[in-house]
Amino acid sequence: MLTQDQLKLAVAKKALEYVPDESIVGVGTGSTVNFFIDQLATIKGRIKGAVSSSEASTARLKAIGIPVYDLNTVDELPVYVDGADEVNHYLHMIKGGGGALTREKIVAAVAQQFVCIVDEAKYVDVLGGFPLPVEVIPMARSYVARELFRMGGHPELRPDFITDNGNIILDVHRMSITQPVDVESRINQIAGVVTCGLFAQRRADVLLIGRQDGVEVKE
Ligand SMILES: O=C(CO)[C@H](O)[C@H](O)COP(=O)(O)O
């Protein structure tokens, strides 16, 4: 029986196959991506560097000697590799468990290909079992919470947490998300929301699922 960490390692290794030579790689955030960053160390001679989605990933990349570029200086990002908190059969995702959702969405928007790496526990029929993170400008906290409640969710302020952008996170519980594209745009239209952790309009292009019998590839 493989552990969850062994499954994360397996998908991290597989993701290296999607990294072109001489490229700048988009790098996400989280414990699964940490395995990917460690794997990048083994091929650092054949890539130019990385664009990172968080201060935490930047620090880890720099610690292993991978140059980290400012996204504004990069014209082309062939691939972005990131984890997810949940992913459905259409490769729509909930992200932001680590609070890096906004920068992740920006880097993902630039990338030509989004490779999502998860262990099998994250692959679900309907999104929403995992509370949906929403990044909010602090002065809009109560207003946004009321609007999310009106949409049927139960928002909770993430305690003792400030994003890399200086904002707060509301985690929305008990929302069964059967129409992810629609819910993403409705939440993003609430004044004061920076972005929500639904990645449905820009979903993954490739999903690598770590299973007990190997890595399953869905495209
Ligand atoms: O969106 C994220 C961070 O904002 C992560 O990709 C997501 O939370 C999954 O993390 P982990 O690999 O630790 O389970």
The ligand as an ORCA input file, in Angstrom:
! r2SCAN-3c Opt
* xyz 0 1
  O      -4.013     25.437     -4.388
  C      -3.073     25.148     -3.692
  C      -2.385     26.124     -2.848
  O      -3.001     27.372     -2.872
  C      -2.590     23.749     -3.673
  O      -2.326     23.336     -4.970
  C      -3.641     22.866     -3.081
  O      -4.004     23.386     -1.810
  C      -3.144     21.420     -2.922
  O      -2.150     21.384     -1.957
  P      -1.498     20.021     -1.489
  O      -0.686     19.517     -2.637
  O      -0.666     20.417     -0.298
  O      -2.603     19.091     -1.100
*
